Amino acid sequence: MIEEVYKNIYRIGVVLPGNPLKELNSYFIRGKDSDLLIDTGFRRPVCREALEQGLRELESDPARRDVLATHLHSDHSGMADLFTGPDRCIYMSAVDIALLNRFNEEKDPFYRHSRFLEEGFPREVLLEVFRTNPAMTEKMPGMDGRLCGLQDGDILQVGDYRLETLLVPGHTPGNTMFYLRDQQIMFTGDHILFDITPNITHWQGFEDSLGSYLDQLRRVRDIPVRLALPGHRKTGDYRARIDSILDHHRRRINDALQIIEQHPGMSAYEIAGCMKWKIRAADWDSFPVVQKWFAVGECLSHLDYLLKRDRIRYEIAGRAKRYYLR
């Protein structure tokens, strides 16, 4: 499905099979001398077919098309190299490019996920995550010279549009949004979604992803935005949604504190099992394994936030960290 959301800016819906997000919003900007495609979808035939169909309808030529990935997640970057010519750029933040290259060079996935094992995540369940999670099985290969790193404040000119890069670490360490100042349009990627909350997880080597995310929400809150274009699902009131997400995380932080107060000595895996999640599952044991991975990662980001602010502490008992109030 193609929708013109603004003059020469089009949304292409890219199906995400087996994913609760259901669809990616890929955006195409038509310029005078070059075009820009923002985000692409998983590296799957059904995703490729949907995006190719949309671009055919738009009569887009890959020889004049650059690709921009708002962040490294495979539902956004997975096919970036397939939709641009060999001499064109694949734009992504320099931070996420470095991470993507590191992940592609990984020999042992347990190295990056050692924290999950330390937090009580069962090894056999983690193995199943490695086998079934598209984020690990369908990512974009390293593109070396074709990847063009972006910094905060960098400008991309596409026809009449100037896209200002906003580095907003949190959802990923190098997550980005792009602002069209003259038109007051914001491509929010996964930093701001309107009917689901973005997943904020633990990232190895980055100690407070939730704190960074909340800081960046506050930083961009008062930017004038008439039209927000998110990475998934529908749009909405930009500033009101930021306030709602901030409130959501205040409640989730309090939820984690109450669980630790009521059940001192739990692991992060056990705490995640007691937290409130909007998912169709009878209980924690019946959660799909990939959703458990997302939930524990999000739990860890909230525990890290509380640890950094001296609200909680942990002790190591057996093979897992056990959490207590200060």
ZIDAQUI-V395901 format. One record per residue. N is the residue number from 0. RES is the residue in one letter. PHI is phi in whole degrees, -180 to 180 (* if undefined). BURIAL is # if it has 16 or more other C-alpha atoms within 10 Angstrom, else .. Layout:
# ZIDAQUI-V395901
n=N res=RES phi=PHI burial=BURIAL
n=N res=RES phi=PHI burial=BURIAL
This chain:
# ZIDAQUI-V395901
n=0 res=M phi=* burial=.
n=1 res=I phi=-113 burial=#
n=2 res=E phi=-138 burial=.
n=3 res=E phi=-82 burial=.
n=4 res=V phi=-92 burial=.
n=5 res=Y phi=-164 burial=.
n=6 res=K phi=-55 burial=.
n=7 res=N phi=65 burial=.
n=8 res=I phi=-123 burial=#
n=9 res=Y phi=-125 burial=#
n=10 res=R phi=-101 burial=#
n=11 res=I phi=-115 burial=#
n=12 res=G phi=-79 burial=#
n=13 res=V phi=-115 burial=#
n=14 res=V phi=-62 burial=#
n=15 res=L phi=-119 burial=#
n=16 res=P phi=-63 burial=.
n=17 res=G phi=72 burial=.
n=18 res=N phi=-116 burial=.
n=19 res=P phi=-62 burial=.
n=20 res=L phi=-71 burial=.
n=21 res=K phi=73 burial=.
n=22 res=E phi=-154 burial=#
n=23 res=L phi=-98 burial=#
n=24 res=N phi=-91 burial=#
n=25 res=S phi=-92 burial=#
n=26 res=Y phi=-118 burial=#
n=27 res=F phi=-120 burial=#
n=28 res=I phi=-112 burial=#
n=29 res=R phi=-90 burial=#
n=30 res=G phi=-111 burial=#
n=31 res=K phi=-75 burial=.
n=32 res=D phi=-109 burial=.
n=33 res=S phi=-153 burial=#
n=34 res=D phi=-119 burial=#
n=35 res=L phi=-133 burial=#
n=36 res=L phi=-109 burial=#
n=37 res=I phi=-105 burial=#
n=38 res=D phi=69 burial=#
n=39 res=T phi=-131 burial=#
n=40 res=G phi=113 burial=#
n=41 res=F phi=-60 burial=#
n=42 res=R phi=-84 burial=#
n=43 res=R phi=-130 burial=#
n=44 res=P phi=-56 burial=.
n=45 res=V phi=-67 burial=.
n=46 res=C phi=-69 burial=#
n=47 res=R phi=-62 burial=#
n=48 res=E phi=-62 burial=.
n=49 res=A phi=-64 burial=#
n=50 res=L phi=-71 burial=#
n=51 res=E phi=-61 burial=#
n=52 res=Q phi=-61 burial=.
n=53 res=G phi=-62 burial=#
n=54 res=L phi=-70 burial=#
n=55 res=R phi=-64 burial=.
n=56 res=E phi=-63 burial=.
n=57 res=L phi=-86 burial=.
n=58 res=E phi=54 burial=.
n=59 res=S phi=-90 burial=#
n=60 res=D phi=-101 burial=.
n=61 res=P phi=-61 burial=#
n=62 res=A phi=-68 burial=.
n=63 res=R phi=-120 burial=#
n=64 res=R phi=-115 burial=#
n=65 res=D phi=-96 burial=#
n=66 res=V phi=-122 burial=#
n=67 res=L phi=-123 burial=#
n=68 res=A phi=-104 burial=#
n=69 res=T phi=-65 burial=#
n=70 res=H phi=-165 burial=#
n=71 res=L phi=-80 burial=#
n=72 res=H phi=-54 burial=#
n=73 res=S phi=-68 burial=#
n=74 res=D phi=-73 burial=#
n=75 res=H phi=-111 burial=#
n=76 res=S phi=-110 burial=#
n=77 res=G phi=-57 burial=#
n=78 res=M phi=-116 burial=#
n=79 res=A phi=-55 burial=#
n=80 res=D phi=-72 burial=#
n=81 res=L phi=-88 burial=.
n=82 res=F phi=-121 burial=#
n=83 res=T phi=-147 burial=#
n=84 res=G phi=-71 burial=#
n=85 res=P phi=-65 burial=.
n=86 res=D phi=-105 burial=.
n=87 res=R phi=-101 burial=#
n=88 res=C phi=-96 burial=#
n=89 res=I phi=-111 burial=#
n=90 res=Y phi=-87 burial=#
n=91 res=M phi=-161 burial=#
n=92 res=S phi=-60 burial=#
n=93 res=A phi=-60 burial=#
n=94 res=V phi=-63 burial=#
n=95 res=D phi=-72 burial=#
n=96 res=I phi=-61 burial=#
n=97 res=A phi=-61 burial=.
n=98 res=L phi=-67 burial=.
n=99 res=L phi=-60 burial=#
n=100 res=N phi=-64 burial=.
n=101 res=R phi=-65 burial=.
n=102 res=F phi=-64 burial=#
n=103 res=N phi=-68 burial=.
n=104 res=E phi=-90 burial=.
n=105 res=E phi=-63 burial=.
n=106 res=K phi=-96 burial=.
n=107 res=D phi=-123 burial=.
n=108 res=P phi=-64 burial=.
n=109 res=F phi=-67 burial=.
n=110 res=Y phi=-61 burial=.
n=111 res=R phi=-69 burial=.
n=112 res=H phi=-108 burial=.
n=113 res=S phi=-60 burial=.
n=114 res=R phi=-61 burial=#
n=115 res=F phi=-62 burial=#
n=116 res=L phi=-65 burial=#
n=117 res=E phi=-65 burial=#
n=118 res=E phi=-101 burial=#
n=119 res=G phi=94 burial=#
n=120 res=F phi=-71 burial=#
n=121 res=P phi=-62 burial=.
n=122 res=R phi=-60 burial=.
n=123 res=E phi=-68 burial=.
n=124 res=V phi=-71 burial=.
n=125 res=L phi=-64 burial=#
n=126 res=L phi=-61 burial=.
n=127 res=E phi=-67 burial=.
n=128 res=V phi=-61 burial=#
n=129 res=F phi=-59 burial=#
n=130 res=R phi=-78 burial=.
n=131 res=T phi=-115 burial=.
n=132 res=N phi=-82 burial=.
n=133 res=P phi=-59 burial=#
n=134 res=A phi=-61 burial=#
n=135 res=M phi=-108 burial=#
n=136 res=T phi=-103 burial=.
n=137 res=E phi=-131 burial=#
n=138 res=K phi=-83 burial=#
n=139 res=M phi=-70 burial=#
n=140 res=P phi=-69 burial=#
n=141 res=G phi=-61 burial=#
n=142 res=M phi=-109 burial=.
n=143 res=D phi=50 burial=.
n=144 res=G phi=-67 burial=.
n=145 res=R phi=-78 burial=#
n=146 res=L phi=-81 burial=#
n=147 res=C phi=-115 burial=#
n=148 res=G phi=-78 burial=#
n=149 res=L phi=-109 burial=#
n=150 res=Q phi=-114 burial=#
n=151 res=D phi=-57 burial=#
n=152 res=G phi=94 burial=.
n=153 res=D phi=-62 burial=.
n=154 res=I phi=-114 burial=#
n=155 res=L phi=-112 burial=#
n=156 res=Q phi=-101 burial=.
n=157 res=V phi=-130 burial=#
n=158 res=G phi=58 burial=.
n=159 res=D phi=-84 burial=.
n=160 res=Y phi=-103 burial=#
n=161 res=R phi=-109 burial=#
n=162 res=L phi=-95 burial=#
n=163 res=E phi=-93 burial=#
n=164 res=T phi=-77 burial=#
n=165 res=L phi=-117 burial=#
n=166 res=L phi=-80 burial=#
n=167 res=V phi=-130 burial=#
n=168 res=P phi=-60 burial=#
n=169 res=G phi=158 burial=#
n=170 res=H phi=-62 burial=#
n=171 res=T phi=-134 burial=#
n=172 res=P phi=-62 burial=#
n=173 res=G phi=-118 burial=#
n=174 res=N phi=-61 burial=#
n=175 res=T phi=-135 burial=#
n=176 res=M phi=-122 burial=#
n=177 res=F phi=-136 burial=#
n=178 res=Y phi=-115 burial=#
n=179 res=L phi=-99 burial=#
n=180 res=R phi=-64 burial=.
n=181 res=D phi=-65 burial=.
n=182 res=Q phi=-96 burial=.
n=183 res=Q phi=56 burial=.
n=184 res=I phi=-111 burial=#
n=185 res=M phi=-123 burial=#
n=186 res=F phi=-84 burial=#
n=187 res=T phi=-87 burial=#
n=188 res=G phi=55 burial=#
n=189 res=D phi=-104 burial=#
n=190 res=H phi=-71 burial=#
n=191 res=I phi=-132 burial=#
n=192 res=L phi=-117 burial=#
n=193 res=F phi=-105 burial=#
n=194 res=D phi=-127 burial=.
n=195 res=I phi=-142 burial=.
n=196 res=T phi=-94 burial=.
n=197 res=P phi=-60 burial=#
n=198 res=N phi=-74 burial=#
n=199 res=I phi=-115 burial=#
n=200 res=T phi=-118 burial=#
n=201 res=H phi=-75 burial=#
n=202 res=W phi=-123 burial=#
n=203 res=Q phi=-59 burial=.
n=204 res=G phi=90 burial=.
n=205 res=F phi=-127 burial=.
n=206 res=E phi=-82 burial=.
n=207 res=D phi=-145 burial=#
n=208 res=S phi=-65 burial=#
n=209 res=L phi=-67 burial=#
n=210 res=G phi=-58 burial=#
n=211 res=S phi=-63 burial=#
n=212 res=Y phi=-61 burial=#
n=213 res=L phi=-65 burial=#
n=214 res=D phi=-60 burial=#
n=215 res=Q phi=-72 burial=#
n=216 res=L phi=-60 burial=#
n=217 res=R phi=-66 burial=.
n=218 res=R phi=-62 burial=.
n=219 res=V phi=-96 burial=#
n=220 res=R phi=-59 burial=#
n=221 res=D phi=-95 burial=.
n=222 res=I phi=-68 burial=.
n=223 res=P phi=-67 burial=.
n=224 res=V phi=-132 burial=#
n=225 res=R phi=-89 burial=.
n=226 res=L phi=-137 burial=#
n=227 res=A phi=-101 burial=#
n=228 res=L phi=-117 burial=#
n=229 res=P phi=-83 burial=#
n=230 res=G phi=-75 burial=#
n=231 res=H phi=-146 burial=#
n=232 res=R phi=61 burial=#
n=233 res=K phi=-87 burial=.
n=234 res=T phi=-95 burial=#
n=235 res=G phi=-178 burial=.
n=236 res=D phi=-76 burial=.
n=237 res=Y phi=-59 burial=#
n=238 res=R phi=-69 burial=#
n=239 res=A phi=-63 burial=.
n=240 res=R phi=-69 burial=#
n=241 res=I phi=-60 burial=#
n=242 res=D phi=-61 burial=.
n=243 res=S phi=-65 burial=.
n=244 res=I phi=-67 burial=#
n=245 res=L phi=-60 burial=#
n=246 res=D phi=-66 burial=.
n=247 res=H phi=-55 burial=.
n=248 res=H phi=-74 burial=.
n=249 res=R phi=-60 burial=.
n=250 res=R phi=-68 burial=.
n=251 res=R phi=-69 burial=#
n=252 res=I phi=-61 burial=#
n=253 res=N phi=-65 burial=.
n=254 res=D phi=-60 burial=#
n=255 res=A phi=-63 burial=#
n=256 res=L phi=-63 burial=#
n=257 res=Q phi=-65 burial=.
n=258 res=I phi=-64 burial=#
n=259 res=I phi=-66 burial=#
n=260 res=E phi=-65 burial=.
n=261 res=Q phi=-80 burial=.
n=262 res=H phi=-133 burial=.
n=263 res=P phi=-61 burial=#
n=264 res=G phi=94 burial=#
n=265 res=M phi=-77 burial=#
n=266 res=S phi=-82 burial=#
n=267 res=A phi=-61 burial=#
n=268 res=Y phi=-61 burial=#
n=269 res=E phi=-72 burial=#
n=270 res=I phi=-62 burial=#
n=271 res=A phi=-58 burial=#
n=272 res=G phi=-67 burial=#
n=273 res=C phi=-98 burial=#
n=274 res=M phi=-77 burial=#
n=275 res=K phi=-89 burial=.
n=276 res=W phi=-130 burial=.
n=277 res=K phi=-90 burial=.
n=278 res=I phi=-149 burial=.
n=279 res=R phi=-84 burial=.
n=280 res=A phi=-149 burial=.
n=281 res=A phi=-66 burial=.
n=282 res=D phi=-160 burial=.
n=283 res=W phi=-60 burial=.
n=284 res=D phi=-63 burial=.
n=285 res=S phi=-95 burial=.
n=286 res=F phi=-61 burial=#
n=287 res=P phi=-58 burial=.
n=288 res=V phi=-61 burial=#
n=289 res=V phi=-67 burial=#
n=290 res=Q phi=-69 burial=.
n=291 res=K phi=-62 burial=#
n=292 res=W phi=-61 burial=#
n=293 res=F phi=-62 burial=#
n=294 res=A phi=-65 burial=#
n=295 res=V phi=-67 burial=#
n=296 res=G phi=-60 burial=#
n=297 res=E phi=-68 burial=#
n=298 res=C phi=-58 burial=#
n=299 res=L phi=-61 burial=#
n=300 res=S phi=-64 burial=#
n=301 res=H phi=-75 burial=#
n=302 res=L phi=-66 burial=#
n=303 res=D phi=-61 burial=#
n=304 res=Y phi=-59 burial=#
n=305 res=L phi=-72 burial=#
n=306 res=L phi=-62 burial=#
n=307 res=K phi=-63 burial=.
n=308 res=R phi=-103 burial=.
n=309 res=D phi=58 burial=.
n=310 res=R phi=-90 burial=.
n=311 res=I phi=-138 burial=#
n=312 res=R phi=-143 burial=#
n=313 res=Y phi=-138 burial=#
n=314 res=E phi=-126 burial=.
n=315 res=I phi=-96 burial=.
n=316 res=A phi=-129 burial=.
n=317 res=G phi=69 burial=.
n=318 res=R phi=-107 burial=.
n=319 res=A phi=-132 burial=#
n=320 res=K phi=-75 burial=#
n=321 res=R phi=-122 burial=#
n=322 res=Y phi=-105 burial=#
n=323 res=Y phi=-141 burial=#
n=324 res=L phi=-70 burial=#
n=325 res=R phi=-72 burial=.
